[in-house]
């Protein structure tokens, strides 16, 4: 990321000078955050709605995304604890009734795949949703959190995974770098897109950082900020 001045490139699209006119084919990997970036909702907030705790959970999510809560892992543990007792079927309802891809998501992924790029989905959200979004968009790699379920109910805890306990900002960055190593590419050949403070670590190592309808801190630090319109507005900046 950079501290160069930002210019309004087109209405609702702010671009720093060093981001302009690189061909999309310069890049080999694009990494997306999921909640409020690739999709229209914060899944944890919508699950909480099933037990009447949406306002309480949303307040913690919002503070974490703005960077006001610095310990993301602890903020997620607090929110997941409030989901205790939610029936697993409620998550299916969230997926079917509330979760939608954000405008331009499918188009941007298709354009990236057309030039031979791989796609990574890294989320502080949950595998229940990332697996479905992965399948819908034919995404190559994912990393996210696993909710613990017992007797069909959420227990308010998450399951440790071989790579660690919780996918936070540092884990997103680590997964981006590991995927680069796996593909034999430089992090400078990657694009990272997100909206919240926990996306800043991965955005800081990517060749191009993109903020999508993001929190002020993220807009300020990104090379490209899409403030109006869909995800595919990135294609206005990059030549295909």
Protein Blocks (a to p, Z undefined) as FASTA:
>chain_A
ZZbdcddfbghiacdfklgopafklpmbdcddfehplpmbdfklmmmmmnopmmmmmmmm
mmmmnopamblmlmmmmmmmmmgoiafklmmmmmmmmmccdehklmmmmmmmmnopacdd
ddfbdfklmmmmmmmnopabdcddddddeehiaehiacddfkbmbdcfklmmmmmmmmmm
mnopafklpccddfbfklmmmmmmpmbdcdehiafklmmmpmbdcfedcfklmmmmpcZZ
